Amino acid sequence: MRPLLNSVLTLSILVFVGCGGSSETKVTGTVTYKGKPLNSGYVLLKFENNNEVNGQILGDGTFEIYTTDRGKALIAVGSPKIEPVKETRGGPPVDTSKLPDPAKWVEIPAKYADPATSSKEVTIKSGINTVNIDLE
């Protein structure tokens, strides 16, 4: 009986310790420029400890970022120009339905691509954070 009790205790401790580790925080939101959602690009969060995390902006302007960092973060938003996809010989066909539409690309001011000049910041807390980013 003693070995069984030891095994149960050991397993319980491992499960408890495993669950108590650093949990991820989710940051979601929408990026708009002049009131309209961006259809592509990225959002970058730069924390006070200089850690950076980023996420892709989807066609409807939404993004998701997962991080273990918390606290104040500077925000950068980039929207590199989208080039049309060209078919190539040899590889598998490209599914263009999952790619951003180059015709809907919007150029935003370069200052937003640098967290030091974007003038955007947020405080990230544990759990789910909603951060809507409005660019002028």
C-alpha positions, 0 to 999 in steps of 0.5 A, spaced: 500 500 500 505 504 501 508 504 494 501 506 491 501 512 496 508 514 494 506 514 487 499 517 487 503 523 491 508 524 486 504 524 481 499 529 484 506 533 486 508 533 478 501 535 476 501 541 481 507 543 479 506 543 472 500 547 472 503 552 476 508 554 471 508 560 467 502 561 464 501 564 457 497 570 456 493 572 450 492 579 447 487 580 441 484 586 438 483 589 432 488 594 428 484 600 424 487 606 420 483 612 419 477 608 422 478 602 417 481 595 419 488 593 416 488 587 412 495 585 413 501 586 417 503 585 424 503 587 431 509 587 435 509 588 443 516 590 446 516 589 454 520 593 459 525 587 459 526 588 452 522 582 450 518 582 444 512 578 441 508 579 435 502 576 431 500 577 424 494 581 422 489 577 419 484 580 413 479 583 418 484 587 422 484 582 428 490 579 431 492 574 436 499 574 440 501 569 446 506 571 451 508 570 458 510 577 459 506 582 463 506 589 464 507 595 460 509 594 453 510 599 447 506 597 441 509 597 433 504 596 427 507 594 420 504 593 414 509 591 409 507 592 401 503 585 399 506 583 392 501 578 388 503 571 389 506 568 382 505 561 381 512 557 380 513 550 377 515 544 381 512 546 388 505 544 391 500 549 388 499 556 392 492 557 396 491 564 395 485 564 398 488 564 405 493 570 403 492 577 404 489 581 398 494 585 395 488 590 392 486 591 399 493 593 402 493 600 405 500 604 407 501 606 414 506 612 416 513 609 417 513 611 425 508 606 427 513 600 425 517 602 431 515 601 438 520 607 440 516 612 435 509 609 434 506 613 441 502 607 442 503 603 449 499 598 453 499 594 460 498 587 459 495 583 465 494 575 466 489 572 462 486 575 456 487 582 454 483 586 448 487 591 445 484 595 439 489 599 436 487 605 432 492 609 428 491 616 425 
